[in-house]
Amino acid sequence: MNTFSIDNLLNRRSVKSLFSLFDDKKGEIRLVGGCVRDTLLNRDIKDIDAGTTIELSELMKILKKKNLKYEDYAYRYGSIIVYLNDEKIQITKLREDIKQMGRHTDIFFTNNWEKDALRRDFTFNAIYLSFDGKIFDYFNGQNDLLRKKVKFIGDTEARLKEDYLRIYRYYRFLGLFDFPKLENEYENILKKYSLESFIYLSNDIIRQEVLKMFKMPFAVNCFFKNIVKKDKRNWLKNTNNHFIKTKYDLGLKKCLNKIEVLIN
């Protein structure tokens, strides 16, 4: 555990302001997701996300009382964005995602942290951090980070059917590691659902996810199975063909064309 980095995160002005909002409230808030994952990897933090047991209506009352700026466009999904010390923080009421299919989900609010963790995609994205530095790791995500392993929570096929964007997120997070450890069965499963993903995901959503891959520390791992042989991953071949078939020039000329630069 990277204690020094965790202390830096907890001492961040925006994070300290966030926790101070809940000092005298009957509820709890914990940091979760990328900010915790990247802290444990000693990487720079870009986005801060938090989960809470407090009802959003109550939270909004607190923010209004403090004259804090916030956005509630994702209120129906239990999320609001608050601006603290010139930093954007997304706070989400603990929830379960039910009746998921493709990209759609119904939600059920809960106060159970582990149920909230179950809806998340990968083990290292379901690690929570409390104000006092306590880590809550329900699926051994810290160990997967040490092993350089991107591991789905629950049944892989079921999780992909819930949200096909997870196919591309899986490959994106391979770029976290210099030499990621691959699950043998994942490649066959992901190959099976790669073509099906085009039914549920727009070209623009796919392009945006691919662009995020370029920003990963080891981006080449997102795109190539073998760098020496220049053997591209199956998802990339399918996506390239799909963009050609649908005449999506933006994806071809402003996105996929950048991949060759990685190995040249």
N, C-alpha and C positions, 0 to 999 in steps of 0.2 A: 504494500500500500504506500502510495506517494504522499506521506504526511505533509511535507513541505508545500506541495502544490495544493493540497486540500486546504491548508491554512490560508494560502494565498486567495483561493476562491472564496472562502468564508469571510475573509477580511476585505473583500472587494466592496466598495462603497455601496453599490446598488444592491448587493446581496445582504449586507448588514441592514440596509434600509428596509428591504423586503421582510426579513425576519422580525424587525422591530415593530412592524405593523401588527404582528400577532402576539406580542408580549402578554397582553392581558385578555386574550380572546380564548373562548372555549373551542379550540380547534388546533390543527397542526398543519404545518407546511414543510415540504421537503424538496430539495432540488432533485432533478431527475433527468435522465437522457444524456444528450451530447455533452452538456457542461460537466457532468460527473465523469462520463467515459473519457473525455479528452483530458480532464484533470488527472485522472489515474494514469494516462499515457504521457503526462507532462507536455501536453500540447496547448497551444493558445485556445482560449475560449471565444467562440463567435456568438453563440446563442445561449441564452439562459432560460430554462424551462423549470417549472415547479408544479407539484401536485399538492392539493389541499383537501382537507375534510370539511372545510367551511363552505357553506352554501354561497353561490356566487352573488345572490341578492344581498347577503350580509356583507360579503367582501366589497361589493360596489358601494355600500353605505360607508364603509370604512374609508375607501378611496375618496369619495365625495367629501367626507368630513375633513380629510387631510388635504383637500384641494389638489389631488394628484390626477394627472392626465391619464386616461385609459381609453381603450377601444373594445367594443363588445360585439363586433361583427360575427364572432364565432360563439356567441352566447348559447345558441341552441345545442352546441356540442360541449358545453360546459367550460369554455375557454374565454378568457379575456387577456388583453395585453395591457400592461401597465408600464409607465415610463418613470424610472427612478434614477436620479443622478445621471440624466442624459443617456440612460441605457434601457433597452426594451426587454421586458421580461414577460413571458407567457405563463399564465397561471391557469391550471385546469383542475376542475373539481374531479375527484376520484370517480372513475366510471368503469362500467363493463360495456364492451361492444358486442351487440347481439344481432342475429340475423344478417350477418355480413355476407356480401356477395359482390365481387368485382372491386368497386370502390365505395359502395353504399354500405351504411351501417345504421342500425338503430342503437340507442344508448340507454343505459340504466345507471343512474347515479348510485354510488355506494360510499361507505366510509372504510372499506376494507382495502388496505394497501396491496395485499397480495393479489386480489382480484383485479386491481388496476394494473399491476405488473403483468398479469396474464395477457392483456390485450396488446402489449408491446411486441415488436417484431423479433429482436435479437436479445440474447441474454445480457449483453453488456450495455444495452439501451434501457434496461429495467433495473438499474442500480440507483438507489435513493440515498440522499445525504441530508441529515438533519442539521439544525443550527449549531449543535454542540459537536459536530464532526463524526457522529455515529453513522456507519454505513449499513444499509439494509439491502442485501443482495439475495433475492429469492431464488435465483436460478444459476448461481455459481458463475456469474458474468465476469467477476474479477479473475477467476482462473482461466476463462476463455480468452481474456485479454492477454494474460501471461503466455498462453499457448498460441497466441496469434490466430485465433479461430473465430470465424463468424458462424454462430450457431443459432438456429431458429428456436423460439420457445414453442413447445408443443409439437404436434404433427405437422411436418413440413408442407405436405400437399394441402392440408386443410387451411394452413395459414396463407398459402399462395392464393387459394380460391377466394379467401376473404378480401384480399387486396393484392392485385397483380403487380402493383408497383414494387412490392417486396422483392420481386425478381431482380429488378434493377438496383434496388437498395442493397441487396446481397452483394452484387458485383461491385457496387460503389465502396462498400466497407472492406472488401478485399484490399483496397488501396490504402487502408490504414497501416498495413504491415509490409515489411520488406520481403519476408518469405511466409505468406499466410499458410496455415495448415488447412487443407481442404478435406471436406467430408466426401468420401467416395460416392455415396448415394445421391448427394445433392445435384451433381452435374446431370444425371439422367432425369431427375425430377424437374429441374429447372428447364432442361431442354424440352421436356414434354409440354410445359405450360408457356414457353416463350412465345410461340405462335398464337396461342389463345389470348395472350395479354393484349394483343392489338384490337380485340373486340371491345375491351373495357377501358383501355387507356388511349387518350388522344395523342396525336403526334407531338403536340406541344408539351404535354406532361412528360413524355419520354425524353424529349430533347432537353428539358430543364434538368431532369435527373442525370442525364449523360454529362451535361455541362458541369454538374457538381463533381463528377468523377475526376475531371481534369484538375480540380483543386485539392485532391487527396495527396498525401505525402509520397505515396508510391503508386501514382495513377496508372502506370503501365500494367499493373496487376489486374486492373479492372477490365482491361481490353484484350490481353494476350495470355494464352495458355503457355506459350513457349516463345520467348523474345528472340532467341537465336534463329529459330525457324520461321519467325514472324507468323506463327499460327494463332489466328484470332479466335476469340471465344465464340461459341455458338450463338449466344444472344446478339452479339454484334453483327454477325452475318445475317441473321434473321431481320434485325432492325434495319440494316442497310438495304436489304431487298424490299422491305416494307415501305421504306421512305421512297425508294425508286418507283415502286408499284403505285403508290399514292401521290407521286409527283411532289413530294414534300421537299422542295429545294432548300428551304431554310434549315432543315435538319441535315441535309447533305452538304451544303456549302458553308454553313456557319457552325457546324457541330462535328459531324463525323469526319470531315476533311482534316480536322486538327489531330486526328489519331496518329497518322503517319509521322508527324513531327516528333512524337514521343520516342521513336526508335531510330530516327535519322539524324 
